[in-house]
Amino acid sequence: MPTDNSTERPTKKMKTPSVDWRDTKVARPEMEKHFKTLAAQFVEHIKNSYEWPKIGVERLEKMLDYTVPGGKYNRGLLALWTAIDTCEMKGIEFAAVEQKVIVLAWCVEILQACFLVSDDVMDSATTRRGRPCWYKVPEVGMDAVNDALILESFLFFLIEKYFENQQYVALMKLFHDVSLKTQMGQMLDTMSEKAKGKEGIFEQFTMKYYTRIITYKTAFYSFYLPVASALIACNLYTPEHLKAAEEICVAMGVKFQIQDDFLDCYGDPEHIGKVGTDIFDHKCTWLLVIALTMMNEKQRETLEANYGNGMADKKAEQVVKEIYKTLDLKAVYEKQETDSYAQCSELITKHKGILPAESFMRLLKKIHKRDK
């Protein structure tokens, strides 16, 4: 059974990790060094076990190198930071679990890559991380769909290689469960984009409906998955621990996505690194849901006529934004930011006896009132 040493505290000073994982300038290149090793292990497995031809090996190497590294690694680093704090709470050396946590950090990032490759195809996107999307690379095209499946197999290969017994079972269950939740959240999100003109669709866009989308699409894989992975690596994964972590992570994930919705509408494209498209794309967003509860009948008619008209209709976007301005949604958002911070803080305090509260508070302070 997973151990429950949550009440233990270190009796001696813990050794400083060999890598300062909290310094992102140091951690990110260090992460990439480990990825090269893990990718090579997977390629070697395919090459030897399947007697794979050279042309297939080279294609696999190219795909892994193009699709997985190059991001900010926020999810992977969250796993590492959580593990460091959990080890400190339990009074054990981080070095004892460091390699396993690095593997899990990359499993989280590989799953992210799997989702991004698929999303880019579905969205007909053109660029990702400053270069063509993988499916836009010559000779790739729709083969990217199969590549996304290979990426998923890659992360399960790593779990099988580095973990055994109860940890292996727990991690396989975790990654399968979070993958399904994310896929279902993505389904609801894409359905809202394609619902332009459907009768009664705006009645469907309630806060309950919206929260369901972002909980499943964002919160589980961006927040809960890295944290739960770290807890499992540190042998702190009783149902009580995982449920407590889920409660905190979902609340923070919801807060994070609401911020994304706000920044899509009001953020400076040069600062946030993208041009907002939610209004053009008929997205079910926090701003839309709140506006629907506040607007009068005339405003509702105007919004329905102009929401989701596509990128070509810039005027329609401005009409919607003017309604948001009239309703003073910025003020509503600011209150939500304060309230959500209080809610998350309360949950962290509630579970501080069994989870590393410092880790969650550090994350909460990092995302609170973010502007990109």
Secondary structure, 3 states (H helix, E strand, C coil): CCCCCCCCCCCCCCCCCCCCCCCHHHHHHHHHHHHHHHHHHHHHHHHHHCCCCHHHHHHHHHHHHHHCCCCCCHHHHHHHHHHHHHHHHHCCCHHHCHHHHHHHHHHHHHHHHHHHHHHHHHHCCCEECCEECHHHCCCCCCHHHHHHHHHHHHHHHHHHHHCCHHHHHHHHHHHHHHHHHHHHHHHHHHHHHCCCCCCCHHHHCCHHHHHHHHHHHHHHHHHHHHHHHHHHHCCCCCHHHHHHHHHHHHHHHHHHHHHHHHHHHHCCHHHHCCCCCCCCCCCCCHHHHHHHHHCCHHHHHHHHHHCCCCCCCHHHHHHHHHHHHHCCHHHHHHHHHHHHHHHHHHHHHHCCCCCCHHHHHHHHHHHCCCCC
